[in-house]
Amino acid sequence: MVAFQSVILHVDMDAFFAAVEVRNNPKLKGKPVIVGGGIGQRGVVSTCSYEARKYGVKSGMPAGQAQRLCPNGVFISAGLRGYIYASACLQKIFNKYSPVVEPISVDEAFLDITGTERLFGGPEELVYAMKNEIWEEMKLTCSVGIAPGKYLAKLASGINKPDGMTILDRDRFKAIFFPLPVDSLWGVGESTKRTLNRQGVFTVGDLAATDATVLKRIFGINGGYLSVMSRGEDTSSILGTDEAQDDKSMSHETTVSKDIQDPTIIKATVLWLSDKVSRRMRRRGFVGRTVSVKIRSSDFFTITRSHTLSRPTDRSDVLYYHAMKLIPREFGMKFKVRLLGVRMSELSRRDRIDDVNYPDSPDLGQLDLSLFDDEVKTNRLTKAVDSIRDKYGEGSVLLAGTLCE
């Protein structure tokens, strides 16, 4: 019986990309399916079926290595069109069960179900109903963690995969995770693990017993984060996709559960984030001038970069174009990415700007795309897309850049 003051779910789809491929092609059922962007000797595995995982194949692994481990594997290039559409369908289902949903990637989300007992019964009943609807509507399975906070919910969803449900409070967290290696924690990668091991910290219990000031001296602000997480004490709240922002800036960021190395997925994620920010700006009547990106690698190396436009805008295409220019090529090629964020600042009320859409703007002139040749047409298109989404939901229209094969 769950008796948490706040009840948070983390829903994680099981081998999402591979599961979508198997659902679409039943002949693949039971086979070791390996999905990636540009599969080949230089490709990278995005995800794989559980049959492939038995051979040691895992996300982020070079495709050549995966082929050596699993020579009978079925290799499929990532087709984001189906994954993005499936993600939009999932979002609709999530919204039925919680008024506050925070997507953190195409295949997972946090849901705050506090106070929903009168509608769905207890948390377990709600989860069973939601899992059943996902299967009936999409023929996909998911694993769900139930906890008093986001971090514990995230850890809980990975305990009983696939198609599992796990309830995790702080006492159970200690019993399960304290004996495990430090990289069992979400956010602890190989580099952080090596640094902790050199300090004599090998298990989650060792990390929880380490003085926070020592961790901060080694890792900076992330040391405090590690200290809190190692004790299961995260109390961060869930932010809905349309969470109100102050009028100084608007931003959207996502921390992925599986580090991204595929440039195609990085681009698709930045476009998704740019669309979220620009859509929120248009809804609230703002335009902005300064584009910023935030990128964090798997070992917590974080950079932020900004660029100020010559003219204000609320267009997702312009925001995406400049956001991509700000991301160093090393991210994805050399450094795996665990967090991406896009932000627009120097905001002004749109109704106070006399000439928002400048056809002669150098910011637009740099874009060699025919869509930008006719500014009036582009504005009409944007309004039409916003109108359709307002009526039929965010997943009713998807940006082309997220639909690349």
NUPA-838030 format. One record per residue (C-alpha): residue in one letter; x, y, z. Coordinates in steps of 0.001 Angstrom, whole numbers, plus 500000, padded with zeros to 6 digits. Layout:
NUPA-838030
aXYZ...
This chain:
NUPA-838030
m500000500000500000v501509503320498911a501263506091501514f503643508733500156q502871512411500648s503727512895496967v503339510031494523i505594510212491461l505748507762488575h508572507236486147v507359505471483009d510115503964480865m509235502180477637d510939498810477219a513600498807474452f511451501463472773f513017501837469319a513476498079468925a509971497380470267v508429499735467706e510354497990464924v509219494538466113r505618495713466442n505709497066462884n507346493912461548p506169490834463507k508746488667461674l511360490270463948k509720488934467121g512153486872469186k515170488006467165p518112490112468417v517135493482466940i519752496249467067v518741499821466194g521051502746465519g521742505808463442g523816505008460369i524302501366461329g527602500046459987q531149499773461218r531096503470462225g527514503515463503v526375503571467136v523716501425468793s520741503528469915t518929500630471563c518402496900471132s515890494197471977y516286492105475105e517296489158472909a520302491195471726r521170492265475265k521813488630476179y524863488834473914g526200491890475748v524962494478473240k523962497794474841s523103501391473980g526002503627472964m528121500700471800p529861500975468392a527939498969465790g531082497081464811q531485495807468373a527789494874468487q528221492842465290r531131490935466793l529172490176469954c525961489313468107p526778488170464551n523198486996463966g521732490342465039v519215492160462858f520616495673462354i518124498458461560s518843502157460990a516899504374463369g513705505656461737l512680508559463937r509354509066462166g507711506087463864y509368506745467215i508278510384467402y504723509488466423a504606506714469028s505940509176471609a503124511619470817c500581508821471269l502125507958474636q501878511580475737k498133511509475086i497768508422477275f499904509913480054n497753513041480074k494688510907480851y496210509748484118s497966512866485399p497533516623485021v501312517077485409v503528515167482971e507229515885482391p508641514107479313i512396513615479582s512904511826476258v510811510246473518d510373507043475520e510056508096479154a508302510605481386f507596511554484982l503963511748486126d502725513318489355i499670511275490394t499295512768493873g495595513061494749t494261510953491867e492905508176494128r489257509130493657l489610508862489902f491741505747489512g492053504106492938g495515503618494410p498778504131492493e499046500428491681e495570500383490140l496389503471488094v499635501937486822y497943498678485838a495231500590483983m497782502781482178k500035499845481252n497017497958479932e495930500948477811i499426501350476369w499439497676475397e495902497696473980e496414500886471982m500078500539470948k501165496933471576l504146498196473580t505206497483477156c506679499779479764s508244499562483207v507042501907485932g508619503134489144i506474504495491995a508198506633494623p507909509804496741g510297511683494402k511571511805490827y514986510292491390l513738507255493300a510981506755490733k513592506782487963l515710504175489746a512635502080490569s511530501772486951g514758499984486083i514567497322488795n511993494968487241k512432495298483481p510761494554481157d507051495183481800g507532495662485521m506248497867488334t508301498709491415i507513500730494532l510596502309496084d510804504320499301r514012505559500916d514401502553503234r514072500113500352f516415502268498294k519117501828500914a518552498070501123i518765497608497343f521266500219496189f523747500740499033p525601497472498242l525700498205494484p528529499923492527v528317503717492356d527479503673488647s524161502012489540l522965505542490269w521366507551487480g523891510149486322v527087508375487389g529092507477484276e532446505814483739s534512508967484318t532750509807487597k533014506189488694r536784506131488109t537263509358490061l535194508050492972n537018504721492957r540339506556493247q538936508157496412g538054504744497821v534346505124497047f533108501958495351t529493501424496392v526439503658496705g526690503150500467d530291504409500396l529135507474498476a526309508176500933a528808508034503807t531218510474502120d531154514053503398a529361516345500939t532123518970501240v534650516410499981l532467515602496984k531955519304496223r535696519882496322i536181517135493721f533137517629491494g532041521190492198i528281521757492268n527719518213491006g529297516909494203g526319518167496166y524037516505493637l525853513170494069s525633513415497851v521879513981497818m521189511304495214s523295508676496980r520955508970499981g517779508969497890e516791512411499158d515938514225495928t512820516360496352s512719518100492961s509249518702491597i507836517707488238l507590520416485598g504804520050483075t505538520715479415d503745524070479649e505060525066483077a504893528828483465q508204530631483107d509125534116484178d509106536808481527k512893537185481398s513509533946479522m511899530714478409s513684527407478195h513255523691477927e515809520982478682t515889517218478946t518145514740480709v518223511492478773s518383508139480533k520706506729477859d523608508921476785i523305510153473192q526140509663470726d524154509569467479p524290513039465803t520900512404464193i519237511982467571i521056515035468965k519690517146466098a516189515750466521t516297516474470269v517469520069469749l514683520606467208w512136519175469650l513404521501472402s513418524518470050d509841523774469070k508798523553472729v510370526927473558s509097528791470494r505598527372470900r505490528557474510m506713531990473422r503981532328470810r501318531180473256r502326533867475726g502937536567473143f506722536945473360v509623537247470952g513276536967471949r516749537859470738t519306535713472584v519517531994471840s521334529816474385v522137526127474568k523181523969477497i525023520704476899r526180518223479524s528318515213478708s528099511791480351d530867512740482807f529036515951483873f531191518324481818t528748521155481118i528929524157478797t526505526932477911r526780529112474822s524716532044473579h524200534079470428t522254537333470126l520198537762466969s519989541077465140r516174540937465266p513722539305467731t511874536148466719d509486533495467973r510144530992465185s511277527463465921d513228527159462666v515412530173463472l515857529084467084y516871525559465990y519297526800463349h521238528979465785a521032526447468628m522682523802466443k525450526237465466l526231526728469175i526755523029469932p530410521990469508r530977519094467127e532822517200469843f529509516487471555g528235513264470081m531430512530468155k533810512595471152f531628513181474197k528402511326474888v525523513700475715r523315513260478787l521557516665478878l520469519182476248g518724522489476808v517556525384474634r516759528854475984m515535532155474569s516095535370476527e515917539142476045l512188538704475642s509803541440474512r506047541478474211r505171540723470617d502426543377470526r505007546016471479i507287545210468550d506334547049465379d508259544850462960v508788541355464331n509197539400461116y511974541056459177p512271539690455625d515690541290455245s517013539974458544p520564538594458216d519540535902460700l517153534541458102g519334535312455114q521924532799456322l519408529972456050d519583528402452635l516098526903452738s513268527739450364l510831527869453265f512336531188454325d512012532811450910d508446533860451569e508141535318455058v504388535805454859k503884532181453845t506058531000456731n504076533047459244r500792531660457915l502190528136458118t503272528651461738k499840529994462703a498135527087460975v500318524543462789d499663526260466142s495926526218465450i495932522485464639r497951521682467755d495652523788469927k492676521796468671y494069518280468285g497097518155470591e500859518632470328g501407515314468566s499039516142465702v501792517973463770l505480517090464006l508412519092462656a510084517577459617g513531517564461213t512347515035463780l511064512738461050c514350511976459309e515304508375458757
